[in-house]
C-alpha cells in the first residue's frame, strides 16, 4: 500500500515512517513536491545470504566431479573444445 505525503510531512515524520516500514515491509510512501511524486520511501530488498553463492558453486563442482569425466586442459585441446 502506498501512502502519499508532502516533502514537509516526510521531513517531520521520517523516524515514524521508518518505524512503520520496519513493522510492515509492504508499506511505502510517495513523497510529493507541488503535487508531483519525486521520491518513494519503501523497505529495502533483502540481500543474498552470506555464503549462499559459495554453496551453490560447491554443489555444481560436486555434480561435475560425479559425472566421471576426466579433466581436460582446454588450452591444449582448444580445437576439440571449439569445434565439437
KATA-V206329 format. One record per run of one state. SS is the DSSP state (helix for helix, strand for strand, loop for the rest). FROM is the first residue (numbers start at 1). TO is the last residue. If there is no record, write none. Layout:
{{SS & FROM & TO} {SS & FROM & TO}}
//
This chain:
{{loop & 1 & 1} {strand & 2 & 6} {helix & 7 & 23} {loop & 24 & 27} {strand & 28 & 33} {loop & 34 & 35} {strand & 36 & 42} {loop & 43 & 51} {helix & 52 & 66} {loop & 67 & 77} {helix & 78 & 82} {loop & 83 & 84}}
//
